[in-house]
Amino acid sequence: MESAYDELQKAVMFFTSKSKKCQTIYKDSECQTDPWAPPYIIHSRDVGVVPEALTLTEYYWGYGLPFDKLDVLKLDGIRKKKAWELYYMNGPFTKEQAQKAISYLSFKEPNFVEEEYNRIIEARLELAAKEIKEQKDLLAQRRNLKIANLKERSENFLTIKKYSLNKNLNKALRLLNNKDRGITNRCFPKGDLLQRYLDKSSDIYQVPTRCGADNKFYNQRIAVNFDDEFEILCSLDSNKIFKKPKEQYFHKAHVCDTTYWPAYHYKGVEEKKSPTFRRTSEIQIPSISLPDFAKEKVYRAAVFLQRLIRGRAIQSMMYSYRNQYLDTIMALRDTFGVCKESAAQVELEHIHHATAIRNYNLVTSIMAMVKGIINQTQGAVISSLLDFAYKELSRFEDERTTFKLVTGVHHTRWARESEEAGVRQKELRRRRQHQEMTRMVVKGQQLSLDEFVNSLMNEAMAQEAEEAARETTQDKADLQEPRYHEEFIEAFDRELLTTRLLFSHMIPEAERLPIRQKVEERQEKYRRNAYRLIFGHEETDFSEDETESERNVRLARIKNNKEAVKNYEASRFPSLGMDQDEIYEYLQDFLHEARDRMNLLQEKSTTPVHRPAHVILPSINTVPSESSGDSSKCIDP
């Protein structure tokens, strides 16, 4: 079973041996067979336009995979670079300028793309590291904030707890101190609240309201004397606190407004309230009667015993209170420092926190290592693919170069064959014309054969030079105006037909035939000697006369050669499915490339055969007919 590489080599040989479209294998016959067709089918969007496709058998999953537009643009970039390199190397530039321009043109090379990929990967890694660092800082900030909040709450709780414990301790100590001093139930004297409430000089004095609240039950309502109620009402009316709202009377006038007050509002205006003073109760100083001196010792002994018994009782009560407030004392002792259990718990929390941080750092480092390996693998795969693509593009470029060289050689060969056929036909036509002219001159003037041949040769060489100049001008004109060339050929054919009819019907065939045969024999002999000296071998492929079928074959061959040249020029501007501006730029660059390639081919091609500019045929008397050894003297190259 053949491999993909063998199939590719066969395709390359088949592709380089033939050209595109309908070109065929060259044969030296009238019929052309074996039309060439590509081994693939390309479906184009535009009707009648065959795009330039690049098929590589290495890029397939079972079959060939053509390149897309991006790959074709890369190929065009490579072509542009080659063309500009040839332009700078062959142009009027210094070596430094050429190297600088070529190095500037290599900005789309795969190594530049690889550096760009590496730069992008490094930038992405830096961004990822920066993002990870920011995440770590944010997590650490949140963790520190949580710890600070927890610490603040703990400190506040401990402060409140300490304050409550100190308060309770002070209270307990104060009670114990009071008991030690003999103050068991100290009560401060309280004044009569009702009396303070009714006293006008007190700070909580309040006048009874006009409508008070009813009692709970109707049968418990206290009877009120109407007289007393009337007096209370009068006293309330006279009080400034419960005055009625002022009634204002306005007298509307143009000048001013007068306010009138009722008479009872002026009743208590000048009355002044008598000052009230706070009543203080007189403190009565107690006095005791002096005891008897006989009973003083007994009293002091009783007091001493009472104090002794009382001290023992207080001491026993203190121990009982100690047992009662033992929990408070223990809590108070705990507030002076952290217990061992709390320290152990804090240490365990610290160890747990450090372990979590260590695990997080380990997982992060492993993930970073895995990502680095993945990125390195991806970079290696991408670089290998780009390297392979660059090699295939270079190979395809070499194949295209070989194809262009082979096509150029074929066109050169076809042009040379067409040129030789045209020269041969012109030579035959010229010989017939000279034969007729010789016949007419000999018949009309009866000159000697030597003078006739000399004059004939001079006239032939002048006419040959004139025809060569006319043909050169005609070729240049044909390239500019093919239609004029066709009209000229038709006019020349009409003149040739008229001349043939003239010589056939007006001049008797019997008179011109012997002279023409002799002249033709001598001219053919001289021409063959000249051909043998110039080319080194005898002429065997020239036909003596051109028939109508040969003329049709020649015209058809010229037409085919023109079509081949036209197709070759059309193939230089392939359609890539671009817009007008891109096509214009592509054609401009491709023309520069084609110009450089043609110059290079012209320099490398072999030099053409230089034919003699003038061939002077000698007279009949100077060249013997039986020997050809001295024929070299008859040629003046």
Buried (B, 14 or more C-beta within 10 A) or exposed (E): EEEEEEEBEEBBEEBBEBBBEEBBEEEEEEEEEEEBEBEEEEEEEEEEEBBBBBBBBBBEEEEBBBBEEEBBBBBBBBBBBBBBBBBBBEEEBEEEEBEEBBEEBEEEBBEEBBEEBEEEBEEEBEEEEEEEEEEBEEEEEEEEEEEEEEEEEEEEEEEEEBEEBEEBBEEBEEEBEEBEEEEEEEEEEEEEEEEEEBBEEBEEEEEEEEEEEEEEEEEEEEEEEEEEEEEBEEEBEEEEEEEEEEEEEEEEEEEEEEEEEEEEEEEEEEEEEEEEEEEEEEEEEEEEEEEEEEEEEEEEEEEEEEEEEEEEEEEEEEEEBEEEBEEEEEBBEEEEEEEEEEEEEEEEEEEEEEEEBEEEEEEEEEEBEEEEEEBEEEBEEBBEEBEEBBEBBEBBBEBBEEBBBBBBEBBBEBEEBBEEBEEBBBEBBBBBBBBBBBBEBBEEEEEEBEEBBBEBBEBBBEBBEEBEEEBEEBEEEBEEEEEEBEEBEEEEEEEEEEEEEEBEEEBEEEEBEEBBEEBBEBBEBBBBBBBBBEEEEEEEEEEEEBEEEEEEBBEEBEEBBEEBEEBBEEBEEBBBBBEEEEBEEBEEBBEBBBEBBEEEBEEEEEEEEEEEEEBBBBBBEEBEEEEBEEBEEBBEE
